[in-house]
Amino acid sequence: MVISLPMKYKNLILLGSSHIAKESVAAIRRIIAEEKPDCVALELDKARYFALLNPAPRSISISLLFKVGVKGFLFSLIGSWAEKKLGKAVGVAPGVEMKEAIHEANKQKLKIALIDQPIEKTLQRLSQTITWKEKWRFVADAFSSIVLKKQEFSFDLNTVPNKDLIIKMMAHVRKRYPSLYLALISERNKFMARKLFHLMQKHPEWKILAIVGAGHTEGIHSLLSNPNVYIV
């Protein structure tokens, strides 16, 4: 899903992806070939970038517990398990679209910008904000969806959901898990939009392709359309 931005951001292409969708991999190849960007901006921080490029199996260290808190640590465990489970179901390793973007950028000798908030900061914020009620609600919903096959929303995991479905899904998350939405979506939208804003200011001559999870595109678009709301 490619989203249109205001004319003053005509050199920014915002691509919404799914971390386990084959469609996203094909879209990244196509858009890089067609648009020939100068820079590829990714929804990654340094830690996740290097972890993604390291082929050795990685596990979540218990030391993370002391850095991000109990609730953030538990969410990491559950989130990692769920992502691997879904990825296995569609035959795609989680993060494959980001690896493809890195591969294509290196092959074309394009700049790479990492625009996401450090993962430890995100998990710290999650531990600070999320309630145990939301946590157990998340566990119950994950179990119901993945194990019992009961789903609030239905779509093909091989593709990126359409715009209307994404908006409905984000509204559902915000209502059912307000603290989780704040830490994982809203605050990161602001962080990534700010990074993109400053990147465009510093390099106005660049055409930038920003690849983020589809759930972030509308929020980032809205913030970039009204930069005075959050840019300091």
C-alpha positions, 0 to 999 in steps of 0.5 A: 500500500502506497500512500499519497503525501502533500505536495510539499513532501513530493519527494517522499514515498510512504510504503505500508508493508506487512512483515510476513507478506510476500506481496510486500517483498514484490512491492519493494522490488517494483517501487525501487526499480520504478521510482529509483529513490536516493534513500530507503528509510526503514522501520528499524532501529540499529539493534533490529537492523543488525539482528535482522542481518545476522543469520544466527538464531537469536533468542530473547535474553533474560537481561532484557527483563531488567531493561524493559520491565516485566510487562515489556519482556512478556510482550516481547516473548508473546509477540516473537512467538506469534510473529514466528507462528504466523510467518511459518503459516505463510512460509515467510520469515518475519522481517523478510520485506525489510531484508529485501529492502536492505538487499535492494538498497545495497545492490543499487548503492542507495542510502539507508536510514533507520527511522524507528525508535530503539526497541528497548525504549518502546518496550520500556514505555509499554511496561510503564503504560500498559495495564495488566487488564490489557495484557491478559486481554491481549494473551486471550485474544492471541490464543483465540486467534492463533490457536482457536482460529477465531478472528476479529478481522479476516484477510490473506496473510500473504497480502497487505490489508487494504486501507479501510481494513487497516483503519478499522483494525487500528481503531479496534486496537486503540479502543481495546488496548489504549496503552498498547496503542500509545506505546507501539503505534502512536508514539512510534508514529511521532518518532518516525515522522519526526525522523523523516521530517528532519531527513527531508529537511537535511536532504531536500534533493533526495527522493526517499522511499519510507517502508513502514508497517501498514498500521503506521502509514495513516498516522505518519501521513497525518503528522507530516501533513501537520508538522507543527503539531509535533515538530519541536 
